[in-house]
């Protein structure tokens, strides 16, 4: 079973994403901050990370850069979901050209499509 880590500081977002992925063959790990996500990597390596850009303690782009600078985790695909325009974060694609940005208003179909494209 493939594992998806959802990193967001808002419980309703975790509930929404989990509901969207309900019935799929994915195990969902929910964490609320970037530092918590980094700690969790050592306990359970996810196959995919979906993170918000705006988190309280560590922003999603910082989390992304930390992960991509750790050789044992750099190959984990990341989807960034945000209400903000991805324009200021486009430079992150120099680190990982496969980085996906989704507007937080995405549909279930859009999320499932991106998840399947990344991890099957």
C-alpha positions as CSV (number, residue, x, y, z in Angstrom):
1,X,0.0,0.0,0.0
2,X,1.3,3.4,-1.0
3,X,1.5,6.1,1.7
4,X,0.6,9.8,1.3
5,X,1.7,12.4,3.9
6,X,-0.5,15.4,4.1
7,X,1.1,18.5,5.7
8,X,-1.3,21.3,6.5
9,X,-1.9,23.3,9.7
10,X,-5.7,23.2,9.3
11,X,-7.8,20.1,10.3
12,X,-10.5,20.8,7.8
13,X,-8.0,20.5,5.0
14,X,-6.8,17.1,6.3
15,X,-10.5,16.0,6.5
16,X,-11.1,17.3,2.9
17,X,-8.1,15.5,1.4
18,X,-8.7,12.3,3.3
19,X,-12.3,12.3,2.1
20,X,-11.2,12.9,-1.5
21,X,-8.8,9.9,-1.3
22,X,-11.3,7.8,0.6
23,X,-11.8,4.3,-1.0
24,X,-8.4,4.5,-2.6
25,X,-5.6,2.1,-1.8
26,X,-3.5,4.8,0.0
27,X,-2.5,5.0,3.6
28,X,-2.8,8.7,4.8
29,X,-0.4,10.2,7.3
30,X,-1.5,13.6,8.6
31,X,0.9,16.1,10.1
32,X,0.4,19.7,10.8
33,X,3.9,21.4,10.5
34,X,7.0,21.1,8.5
35,X,9.2,20.1,11.4
36,X,6.7,17.4,12.3
37,X,6.8,16.1,8.7
38,X,10.6,15.9,8.8
39,X,10.5,13.9,12.0
40,X,7.8,11.6,10.6
41,X,10.0,10.8,7.5
42,X,12.2,8.9,9.8
43,X,9.3,6.8,11.2
44,X,7.3,6.2,8.0
45,X,8.7,7.1,4.6
46,X,5.8,8.3,2.4
47,X,5.5,7.7,-1.3
48,X,4.1,11.2,-1.8
49,X,3.9,14.4,0.2
50,X,1.1,17.0,-0.3
51,X,1.9,20.2,1.5
52,X,0.5,23.6,1.9
53,X,2.9,26.5,1.2
54,X,1.8,28.5,4.2
55,X,2.4,26.6,7.5
56,X,2.9,28.2,10.9
57,X,6.4,27.2,11.8
58,X,8.1,26.1,8.6
59,X,6.7,27.0,5.2
60,X,6.0,24.4,2.6
61,X,8.7,25.6,0.3
62,X,11.2,25.3,3.1
63,X,10.0,21.8,3.9
64,X,10.3,21.0,0.2
65,X,13.9,22.3,0.0
66,X,14.8,20.3,3.2
67,X,13.4,17.1,1.7
68,X,15.1,17.6,-1.6
69,X,18.5,18.2,0.2
70,X,18.3,14.9,2.0
71,X,19.6,12.2,-0.3
72,X,17.5,9.4,1.3
73,X,14.2,11.4,0.7
74,X,15.0,13.5,-2.4
75,X,13.1,11.2,-4.7
76,X,9.8,11.6,-2.8
77,X,7.4,13.5,-5.1
78,X,5.7,16.6,-3.7
79,X,2.5,18.4,-4.5
80,X,2.1,21.9,-3.2
81,X,-1.4,23.1,-2.6
82,X,-2.1,26.7,-1.8
83,X,-4.5,29.6,-2.2
84,X,-1.6,31.6,-3.3
85,X,-0.3,32.0,-6.9
86,X,2.5,29.5,-7.6
87,X,4.4,32.2,-9.5
88,X,6.8,33.2,-6.6
89,X,7.6,29.6,-6.1
90,X,8.3,28.6,-9.7
91,X,12.1,28.6,-9.0
92,X,11.5,25.5,-6.9
93,X,11.1,23.6,-10.2
94,X,14.9,24.1,-10.7
95,X,15.3,21.7,-7.7
96,X,12.6,19.3,-8.9
97,X,11.1,19.8,-12.4
98,X,8.3,17.4,-11.5
99,X,7.0,19.6,-8.6
100,X,3.2,20.0,-8.9
101,X,1.3,23.1,-7.8
102,X,-2.4,22.8,-7.2
103,X,-4.8,25.6,-6.2
104,X,-6.5,24.5,-2.9
105,X,-9.8,24.7,-4.7
106,X,-8.9,21.6,-6.7
107,X,-11.5,18.9,-7.3
108,X,-11.3,15.3,-6.3
109,X,-10.7,14.3,-9.9
110,X,-7.7,16.7,-10.1
111,X,-6.2,15.4,-6.9
112,X,-6.6,11.7,-7.8
113,X,-5.2,12.4,-11.3
114,X,-2.0,14.0,-9.8
115,X,-1.6,11.4,-7.1
116,X,-1.9,8.5,-9.7
117,X,0.5,10.3,-12.0
118,X,3.1,10.5,-9.2
119,X,2.7,7.2,-7.4
120,X,0.2,5.0,-9.3
